[in-house]
Structure formats: structure tokens, C-alpha cells
Amino acid sequence: MTELELLQMYEPVLRFAKSERFFPMAVEPYLERCALFASGPRGMVEFLSHHTEPLVTRIGRLKNEQFYLRFVNKALNDSDAWVWLAILSVAGTVAGWFAGRTVGVEIALSASLIVGLILFMLASPVRLRIIPAALAAFLFIALEIAPIWFFLHQSRYVSVAVEYLILLPIYLIVLFYLSVRTMKFVLSNVIPEMPGMAMDILSHATEKIAQEAYAQYAKIVEAHPQPVYYGRALHETDGEANRWTILQYHFFYAFNDWRLAANGMNHHEGDWEMVAVYLKNDAPYAVLFSQHGAGNIEKWDKVTIAVDSHGQRTHPLVYVALGSHANYSKPAVIRSPEMYKAGGLQRLLFWVDGLIHYAFLLLNPNQKARQIALNEIHSMRVDSLFDEEKFSQLRDEEDHYVVSLPMEMATGDGFRAGGKSFRERFMKSDSYLKRNKSDRKTTRPKVSEWHRILLNPEPDWVQYKGLWGVKSWLTEESGPPGPKWSRLQKNQTGVSERARWGKPLDWLEELEKLSHSS
């Protein structure tokens, strides 16, 4: 049996969540749209010596790791639009002066400010959703405050008795109602975006960039309508003379929008994931799943097996988490801070986000929401009342999870990569995500069958040691290294080869130890 036939026999079936926007793709179309940047002095020297070569071939010849790729290179701030705004504003102001003197100038300047605000919203690198929400909140507040001047000045048209005995009580009732509605709007639509917005800015992968990455990926899918995996087969012998065949399936994604898609943690360009099938003495032994830089192991008899169009039961069924693309053996929605080893800043933002939502439930005008918070107080000890683990399971009156960060959703209710769809277990995304997330627009591959590419011999890009995405101030928010190389660690002078790539039996042993200890 050839290497390709062996890979095809055990190739996994991937089930994605309903609103997943990025699917396994070929590397070349991604690189065609990328720009390469040096991230250190050694990288800059090498970059200048190879700058005339095409990127697809150039990255394989780079010797050091001080590089990163940027997929979204379109300018987010169109300078031409601002120039035209300035010209039209001056022209409008002059025309307003001749047409209506002071009133005309005020109208022209007001129109210019409105257009400028719209341009800023479109060009802003921060989360787009927070801008209209914040503007609406300011409008509500203005409507509450504006009538106050009426009661501070004696009206010529209304008597004091009518003003204070009739109008003032009515105003106070309306003010109270609008204040409660404004508070609810701010806490529901503005404050929850703050932790994610802070992480977006630090990651250099904001919501605006995620939207542009999706638009670029959608164009790639139109031209390349088939999901892709990169396969390699390795043959090893252990100390007990057992023959091992390791079948690796590498998946590349253009973007990881975990935070935007599913209230998750990190956000970055590029994403490499892998599933490996281990055969021991020619019999299936285990399946290894990549998950957030680490992995998980399932013995073959515990893995859910998909049936292909020929009736073969040799394809492990893999559930891919929404946005993060971590791989799971069963449909799952995980709401635990322990699922991902987040950085200190991420965990702090998660806790603050939970505390805000919890306080809002407690002060909510909705009786059911208040009762949810009160029940939580009665069921928790005082010393664990504000633990982030408690926040992670809290739901609102509509039965949606309250806390924004983090959520891992491997529901499997969307696109299926690999063969025809049969009856398989899945969960419903809209049971956990609000409608604007679970029903967001997606562009799926038109073909579900895999396009298989062998990594033997290795393409040039496999040797690239830099990052497959923008380098961030935070390690967790940077693009990932490639399938062969590990991420550069502190006090290291260079990157090392991944154990999963060069020493697959060591990776198996490591994950088996972790599974026994947990």
C-alpha cells in the first residue's frame, strides 16, 4: 500500500461548528496574499539578501526564525477619504457662509463631523461593535440629561405648580426608566466588549482585521473550493521491536478568530493544527489530537469512527472548535478556564468580565435574572464567591453563558470535511451562542472531499522557522510557528524541531503520561 493510499484509508473526518469561517486550506494561496517582515536584526540582514525572490520560494531559504507573515496588508485607514473629507468640509463651510451665514456654517460643520465619525468607525482598528453601541449609550444619556435645564429655569408658558406637581414626577419616572434601560444597554453591549477589545489591540489582530481576513479567505475559497490536508507517513520501531506507522494530517487555517467567533481567548493570523493516527504492528492503536499547542490522546477503541461512502469504518471523527480549531474526539462545549493556559492579563480580563456580568445579573430589572444571581450566592461559599471558575458556568435569563471569556465550542453542527455526511452526533451552536454569533455569515468550501497533499518530499515552506502570522506583544496572541518547528522560548538562541514532527513516539509517550495523570 502506497503512502497516499495509507493516509487516505485512515484520513479523519472533520466536523466544524455552524458559524466557522475558516477551513483547512492550501498554503500557497495564503502566501500569495502575505507580506514578509523581519522581527530582529538577524532577520533584517537575511531579509535584504532575499528580498527579490517570490515569497513562496523565499521563506524556505530563510535560515533563522526572526520573521513573521502578515495576511491582511490592506490599509485600514484610507488617507484619500480623509483628504476628500477635508476638501469638501472647507468647500461646504464656504458655501454655507454665503448661503446662510452662521447657520449655514454650523450645518456644514455638523455634516462634516458626522461623515468624519462614520469614516473613523469604518477605519477604526478596535472592535466595530463597540462604536455604535457606545454612541447609542451616549444618546440615551443625553436624552435623560437634556430636560434638566427645563426645571432649572422658570418657563414663561408653564406655571410653577404644573411644572413641579405634574411634569417633574412624570420626568422622574421616565428618567428612572431610561436610566435602567441605559445601564442595561451599556452593560450588555459596551462593557462586555472591553476585555476583548483590549486583547484585540494587544494582538494586532483586531475585529477589523478578522473581517478583512475573512473577506480575503472567501475569495480564496471561490478559486480553491476543496478542503486540504498535508499528509505524511512515518515508520518507527520502539525498544520492544513493535512496528509503528504514524499517519499525520496537518491542517492550515488562514485565521484564528476564536475571540470574535466564540468568546474565546486568542486572536491571530494563521493557524496550524494536526491529527495523527498511530498504527501498532499494522493495527490502529490511538488517535492524537492537537489542542492549543499541546494535545490529547484517545485509544482507537474509544474514538468515534465515521463511515465513508464505501462503507469503511477506518476514519476517526474529529470535532473542530469554533475559531480556535482545536481538535476533539467528541462534540463538546467547554466553559472552564483550565482548558487553556492563558496569560496573566487574559485571566485578569476574564475575571473582570465575569464580575461585571455577575453584578449586572444581580442588579437586573428582570426578576428571573436577579433570581439566577441570588441562587448562585446561596449555593456558593463566601471564600469562593468571585472565583473565575464560578463565573464560567453562569448563564443569563435566556440561558446563554454570561461570561465572554473563554468558550470552546466543538459542536459539529456545520460543515463536514471528508466524505458524505451520515448520522453523527453533534450539538447546536445557538444553544450556547447568541444569534448574532451562531448565525453569522460564512463561506464554506463547495466540495467536502479532501484534497490530499503529501509532505514527502518536503515543500520549501516546511523549512520556514518564522511565524505564520503577525508577531504580537503577547506570545499567545502571535501567529503560530509552522508544523515542523516549535515556538521560540525564552533564553533560547534558535527554534527546535517539534517532537510531534521528528520524534512522534516521544509525543505519544508524553500524551499517554498526561492522560494517565489526569
C-alpha positions in Angstrom: 0.0 0.0 0.0 1.4 3.4 -1.0 1.9 6.3 1.4 -1.0 8.2 -0.1 -3.3 5.1 0.0 -2.5 4.5 3.6 -3.2 8.2 4.5 -6.4 8.1 2.6 -7.6 4.9 4.4 -7.3 6.5 7.8 -7.9 10.1 7.0 -10.0 11.9 9.6 -13.5 13.4 9.0 -13.6 16.9 10.4 -16.9 18.4 11.7 -17.0 22.1 12.2 -19.3 24.4 14.1 -22.2 26.1 12.3 -20.6 29.6 12.1 -17.0 28.6 11.4 -15.5 30.9 8.8 -12.1 29.4 8.1 -11.4 25.8 6.9 -8.2 23.8 6.1 -6.6 25.3 3.0 -3.5 25.1 0.8 -0.5 27.2 1.9 0.3 28.7 -1.5 -2.9 30.9 -1.9 -2.3 32.2 1.6 1.4 33.0 0.9 0.4 34.8 -2.4 -1.5 37.3 -0.3 1.0 37.6 2.5 3.8 40.1 3.2 7.0 39.0 5.0 8.6 41.1 7.8 11.7 40.7 9.8 11.4 40.7 13.6 15.0 41.1 14.6 18.5 42.2 13.4 19.5 38.8 12.0 16.2 38.6 10.2 16.6 42.0 8.7 20.1 41.1 7.3 18.7 37.9 5.8 15.6 39.6 4.5 17.6 42.1 2.5 19.6 39.3 0.9 16.5 37.5 -0.4 14.1 40.4 -1.0 13.9 39.9 -4.8 12.7 36.3 -4.7 9.0 35.3 -4.7 7.7 34.7 -1.2 6.5 31.1 -1.8 10.1 30.0 -2.6 11.9 32.6 -0.4 10.6 31.6 3.0 12.0 28.1 2.6 15.5 29.5 2.2 15.5 31.7 5.3 17.8 30.2 7.9 16.7 31.9 11.1 13.4 32.4 12.9 13.2 36.2 13.1 10.4 36.6 10.6 6.6 36.8 10.5 3.9 36.8 7.9 1.1 39.3 7.6 -2.0 38.1 5.7 -4.0 41.3 5.9 -2.0 44.1 4.3 -4.7 46.4 3.1 -4.5 49.8 4.7 -7.3 50.1 7.3 -7.2 53.9 7.2 -7.8 55.2 3.7 -5.9 58.6 3.6 -7.7 59.6 0.3 -11.1 59.6 2.1 -9.8 61.9 4.8 -8.2 64.3 2.2 -11.5 64.5 0.3 -13.4 65.0 3.6 -11.1 67.9 4.4 -11.6 69.5 0.9 -15.4 69.0 0.9 -15.6 70.4 4.5 -13.8 73.6 3.6 -15.9 73.9 0.4 -19.1 73.2 2.4 -18.2 75.8 5.1 -17.6 78.5 2.5 -20.8 77.7 0.7 -22.7 77.6 4.0 -21.4 81.1 4.9 -22.7 82.6 1.6 -26.0 80.7 1.8 -26.9 81.1 5.4 -24.1 82.8 7.3 -23.7 81.4 10.8 -26.5 78.8 10.4 -25.1 77.6 7.1 -21.6 77.2 8.6 -23.0 75.3 11.6 -24.9 72.9 9.3 -21.8 72.3 7.1 -19.5 71.6 10.1 -22.1 69.3 11.6 -22.3 67.3 8.4 -18.5 67.1 8.2 -18.3 65.8 11.8 -20.9 63.1 11.1 -19.1 62.0 8.0 -15.8 62.0 9.8 -17.3 59.9 12.6 -18.6 57.4 10.1 -15.1 57.2 8.4 -13.5 56.7 11.8 -15.9 53.9 12.7 -15.1 52.2 9.4 -11.3 52.6 9.7 -11.1 52.0 13.5 -8.8 49.1 14.5 -10.9 48.5 17.6 -14.0 46.2 17.8 -16.5 47.7 15.4 -19.5 46.6 17.5 -18.5 48.8 20.5 -18.6 52.0 18.5 -22.3 52.2 17.5 -23.2 50.7 20.9 -21.3 53.4 22.7 -22.8 56.1 20.5 -26.3 54.8 21.3 -25.5 54.8 25.0 -24.3 58.4 24.8 -27.6 59.3 23.0 -29.6 57.7 25.8 -27.7 59.5 28.4 -28.2 62.8 26.6 -32.0 62.2 26.3 -32.0 61.7 30.1 -30.0 64.8 31.0 -31.3 67.3 28.4 -34.7 68.1 30.1 -33.0 69.0 33.4 -32.4 72.6 32.2 -36.1 73.0 31.8 -36.6 72.5 35.6 -33.7 74.8 36.4 -35.3 77.8 34.6 -38.7 79.4 35.1 -40.8 78.8 32.0 -42.9 81.6 30.5 -45.5 79.0 29.3 -45.9 76.7 32.3 -46.8 77.6 35.8 -44.7 76.6 38.8 -47.4 74.3 40.1 -47.8 72.4 36.8 -44.0 72.2 36.4 -43.3 70.7 39.8 -46.5 68.8 40.6 -47.2 67.3 37.2 -44.2 67.5 34.8 -41.5 66.8 37.4 -43.0 63.5 38.7 -43.5 62.3 35.1 -40.0 63.3 34.2 -38.5 61.4 37.2 -40.4 58.3 36.3 -39.2 58.5 32.7 -35.7 59.3 33.9 -35.6 56.3 36.1 -36.9 54.0 33.3 -34.4 55.4 30.8 -31.5 55.1 33.4 -32.3 51.4 33.9 -32.5 50.8 30.2 -29.3 52.7 29.5 -27.5 50.8 32.3 -28.7 47.5 30.8 -27.6 48.6 27.3 -24.2 49.6 28.4 -23.6 46.5 30.5 -24.9 44.2 27.8 -23.4 45.8 24.7 -20.5 48.1 25.6 -18.8 46.8 28.8 -18.6 43.2 27.6 -16.6 44.2 24.6 -13.9 46.0 26.7 -11.8 42.9 27.6 -11.9 41.5 24.1 -11.1 45.0 22.7 -8.1 45.3 24.9 -6.8 41.9 23.8 -7.5 42.7 20.1 -5.3 45.8 20.3 -2.5 43.9 22.0 -2.7 41.0 19.5 -2.5 43.2 16.3 -5.5 41.0 15.2 -8.5 43.2 15.8 -12.1 42.6 14.7 -11.5 44.8 11.6 -8.5 42.6 10.6 -10.5 39.5 11.3 -13.3 40.7 9.0 -10.8 41.6 6.3 -9.1 38.2 6.7 -12.5 36.5 6.2 -13.1 38.6 3.0 -9.7 37.5 1.6 -10.3 33.9 2.6 -13.7 33.9 1.0 -12.1 34.9 -2.3 -9.6 32.0 -1.9 -12.4 29.5 -1.4 -14.1 30.6 -4.6 -10.9 29.7 -6.5 -9.9 26.7 -4.4 -13.2 25.1 -3.3 -11.8 22.0 -1.6 -10.5 21.5 1.9 -6.8 20.5 2.1 -4.7 18.4 4.4 -0.9 17.8 4.3 -0.1 14.2 5.0 3.0 12.3 5.9 3.6 8.7 7.0 6.5 7.8 9.3 7.7 4.3 10.2 9.4 3.7 13.6 10.4 0.8 15.8 10.3 1.0 19.5 12.6 -0.7 22.1 10.3 -3.7 22.2 10.6 -4.3 18.5 7.0 -3.1 17.8 6.5 -1.6 14.4 4.8 1.8 14.3 3.3 3.6 11.4 2.4 7.2 12.2 0.0 8.9 9.9 0.0 12.7 10.3 -2.7 15.0 8.9 -1.7 18.7 9.1 -4.3 21.4 8.6 -3.6 25.1 7.9 -6.2 27.8 8.6 -5.8 31.4 7.4 -7.0 32.9 10.7 -7.9 32.0 14.3 -10.8 34.2 15.3 -11.6 32.3 18.5 -12.3 35.5 20.5 -14.6 37.0 17.9 -16.4 33.8 16.9 -17.0 32.1 20.3 -15.9 34.5 23.1 -12.6 32.6 23.3 -9.1 33.8 24.3 -6.6 34.3 21.5 -6.9 36.0 18.1 -4.2 35.7 15.4 -3.5 35.3 11.8 -2.6 31.8 10.6 -3.2 28.5 12.5 -1.6 25.1 12.2 -3.4 22.0 13.7 -2.8 18.3 13.4 -4.5 14.9 13.8 -2.3 11.8 13.9 -3.3 8.1 13.6 -0.9 5.6 15.2 -0.8 2.0 13.9 1.0 -0.5 16.1 2.1 -3.6 14.2 -0.3 -2.6 11.4 -3.3 -2.3 13.7 -4.9 1.0 14.7 -3.7 1.9 18.2 -4.6 5.6 19.0 -5.5 9.0 17.6 -3.7 12.1 18.8 -5.4 15.5 18.6 -3.7 18.9 18.7 -5.2 21.3 21.2 -3.8 24.8 21.9 -0.1 24.0 21.5 -0.4 20.7 23.4 -2.6 17.7 22.6 -4.8 14.9 23.7 -4.8 11.1 23.1 -7.7 8.7 22.5 -7.2 4.9 22.2 -8.7 3.6 18.9 -11.5 1.6 20.6 -12.7 4.9 22.3 -12.6 7.0 19.2 -15.8 7.7 17.2 -15.4 6.3 13.7 -17.0 7.8 10.7 -18.3 5.6 7.8 -17.1 6.6 4.3 -19.0 6.2 1.1 -17.6 2.7 0.6 -18.8 1.6 4.0 -15.3 1.5 5.5 -15.1 2.3 9.3 -11.5 3.5 9.5 -11.9 7.3 9.6 -11.7 8.9 13.1 -14.4 11.6 13.6 -12.9 14.9 14.8 -14.8 17.9 16.1 -13.1 21.2 15.4 -13.6 24.0 17.9 -15.1 27.2 16.6 -12.5 29.8 15.9 -9.6 28.1 17.7 -9.6 25.0 15.5 -8.6 22.8 18.4 -9.5 19.1 17.8 -11.7 17.0 20.0 -12.9 13.4 19.7 -16.5 14.2 20.8 -18.8 17.1 20.4 -18.2 19.4 23.4 -18.7 22.9 24.8 -16.1 23.6 27.4 -16.5 26.5 29.8 -13.5 26.1 32.1 -10.6 28.5 32.5 -8.4 25.3 32.9 -8.9 24.3 29.3 -6.4 26.8 28.1 -3.4 28.1 29.9 -4.0 31.7 29.5 -1.6 34.5 30.3 -2.0 36.6 33.5 -3.5 39.6 31.6 -6.0 37.3 29.8 -7.1 35.7 33.1 -7.5 39.1 34.7 -9.7 40.3 31.9 -11.7 37.1 32.1 -12.3 37.7 35.9 -13.3 41.3 35.4 -15.6 40.4 32.6 -17.3 37.8 34.8 -17.6 40.2 37.7 -19.3 42.8 35.6 -21.8 40.4 34.2 -22.5 38.9 37.6 -23.1 42.3 39.1 -25.4 43.1 36.2 -27.5 40.0 36.8 -27.8 40.9 40.5 -29.0 44.5 39.7 -31.1 43.5 36.6 -34.7 44.7 36.5 -35.6 41.3 35.2 -36.7 39.2 38.1 -35.5 35.9 36.6 -32.0 37.3 36.1 -31.9 38.6 39.7 -33.0 35.2 40.9 -30.2 33.5 38.9 -27.6 35.6 40.7 -29.3 35.2 44.1 -29.3 31.4 43.6 -25.6 31.5 42.9 -24.9 33.4 46.1 -26.9 30.9 48.1 -25.1 27.9 46.5 -21.5 29.3 46.9 -19.3 29.7 49.9 -18.2 33.2 50.8 -14.5 32.4 50.1 -15.3 31.2 46.5 -18.0 33.7 45.6 -15.9 35.5 43.0 -13.7 32.6 41.7 -13.4 32.7 37.9 -14.4 29.0 37.8 -17.8 30.0 39.2 -18.3 32.7 36.6 -17.5 30.2 33.8 -20.8 28.3 34.3 -23.1 31.2 34.9 -26.0 31.7 32.4 -28.4 34.6 31.9 -32.2 34.6 31.7 -32.1 33.5 28.1 -29.9 30.5 29.0 -26.8 31.9 27.3 -23.5 31.8 29.0 -22.9 35.2 30.8 -19.1 35.4 30.8 -17.5 36.3 27.4 -14.1 34.7 28.0 -13.4 31.9 27.3 -15.5 29.4 25.5 -14.5 26.3 23.5 -17.2 25.1 21.1 -16.7 21.9 19.2 -20.4 21.4 18.3 -20.0 19.8 14.9 -23.3 21.3 13.5 -21.7 22.9 10.5 -19.5 21.9 7.5 -18.2 18.3 7.3 -14.8 17.9 5.6 -14.2 14.4 4.3 -16.8 12.3 2.5 -20.6 12.2 2.7 -22.5 13.1 5.8 -24.0 10.3 7.8 -25.8 10.3 11.1 -23.3 11.5 13.6 -23.5 13.2 17.0 -23.5 17.0 17.2 -24.6 19.9 19.4 -26.4 23.1 18.4 -24.3 26.2 18.5 -27.3 28.5 19.0 -28.0 26.8 22.3 -24.8 28.4 23.6 -24.1 31.4 21.4 -26.4 34.4 20.9 -27.9 34.7 17.4 -25.5 37.3 16.1 -22.7 34.8 16.5 -24.3 31.5 15.8 -25.9 32.8 12.6 -23.1 34.9 11.2 -22.3 34.8 7.5 -19.8 32.0 6.4 -18.2 30.9 3.1 -17.8 27.2 3.1 -15.8 25.0 0.6 -18.2 23.8 -2.2 -16.5 20.4 -2.1 -16.4 18.3 1.0 -13.9 15.6 -0.2 -10.3 16.1 0.9 -7.6 17.4 -1.4 -4.6 15.4 -0.3 -1.0 16.8 -0.5 2.0 14.7 0.5 4.8 16.2 2.6 7.2 13.7 1.2 9.3 15.2 -0.3 9.0 18.3 1.9 8.0 21.6 0.2 10.3 24.6 0.7 7.9 26.3 3.0 8.2 23.5 5.6 11.7 24.8 6.4 10.4 28.3 7.3 11.1 28.8 11.0 9.3 32.1 11.5 5.6 32.8 12.4 2.7 32.2 10.2 1.0 35.4 11.2 1.7 38.8 12.8 4.1 38.9 15.8 2.2 40.2 18.8 3.3 41.8 22.1 1.8 38.8 23.8 3.1 35.3 22.9 -0.4 33.7 23.0 -1.6 36.3 20.5 1.1 35.9 17.9 0.8 33.8 14.8 1.9 30.2 15.2 5.1 28.5 14.0 4.9 26.0 11.2 4.2 22.3 11.5 7.9 21.3 11.9 9.2 24.0 14.2 8.4 24.9 17.8 7.9 28.4 19.1 11.0 30.3 20.2 11.3 30.0 24.0 12.9 32.4 26.4 16.7 32.1 26.8 16.9 30.1 23.5 19.1 31.1 20.6 17.0 29.4 18.0 13.9 27.3 17.5 13.9 23.5 17.8 12.1 20.8 15.8 8.7 19.7 17.2 8.6 16.3 18.9 5.4 15.5 17.1 7.3 16.1 13.8 10.7 14.5 14.3 10.1 12.2 17.3 6.4 11.1 17.1 6.8 8.2 19.5 8.1 10.6 22.2 5.0 12.7 21.6 2.8 9.6 22.0 4.6 8.7 25.3 4.2 12.3 26.6 0.5 12.4 25.9 0.0 8.9 27.4 1.6 10.1 30.6 -0.6 13.2 30.7 -3.7 11.1 30.2 -2.8 8.7 33.0 -2.0 11.6 35.4 -5.3 13.5 34.8 
